[in-house]
């Protein structure tokens, strides 16, 4: 089903990322991209987590990984999304 022409052309320019958001609320690809971008510089942290696992007889330290995600990745993603509310006119 094609979108109405007004929905098809409506977009919001995001100055922080220089990308346009689709007004059909299809944000899954954008969130996935942001997650990859945030994890890229944290690869050294991920390697540290893997080394720590090996030292503990390869036990998974789920709580540590969850804490790491909550304290680094999640705030970065939510900070990037702040201010992206469309203006209502």
QUIHU-V633920 format. One record per residue. N is the residue number from 1. RES is the residue in one small letter. SS is DSSP state (alpha for helix, beta for strand, coil for the rest). Layout:
# QUIHU-V633920
n;res;ss
N;RES;SS
N;RES;SS
This chain:
# QUIHU-V633920
n;res;ss
1;x;coil
2;x;coil
3;x;coil
4;x;coil
5;x;alpha
6;x;alpha
7;x;alpha
8;x;alpha
9;x;alpha
10;x;coil
11;x;beta
12;x;beta
13;x;beta
14;x;beta
15;x;coil
16;x;coil
17;x;coil
18;x;coil
19;x;beta
20;x;beta
21;x;beta
22;x;beta
23;x;coil
24;x;coil
25;x;coil
26;x;coil
27;x;coil
28;x;alpha
29;x;alpha
30;x;alpha
31;x;alpha
32;x;alpha
33;x;alpha
34;x;alpha
35;x;alpha
36;x;alpha
37;x;alpha
38;x;alpha
39;x;alpha
40;x;alpha
41;x;coil
42;x;coil
43;x;alpha
44;x;alpha
45;x;alpha
46;x;alpha
47;x;alpha
48;x;alpha
49;x;alpha
50;x;alpha
51;x;alpha
52;x;alpha
53;x;alpha
54;x;alpha
55;x;alpha
56;x;coil
57;x;coil
58;x;coil
59;x;coil
60;x;coil
61;x;coil
62;x;alpha
63;x;alpha
64;x;alpha
65;x;alpha
66;x;alpha
67;x;alpha
68;x;alpha
69;x;alpha
70;x;alpha
71;x;alpha
72;x;alpha
73;x;alpha
74;x;alpha
75;x;alpha
76;x;alpha
77;x;alpha
78;x;alpha
79;x;alpha
80;x;alpha
81;x;alpha
82;x;coil
83;x;coil
84;x;coil
85;x;coil
86;x;coil
87;x;coil
88;x;coil
89;x;coil
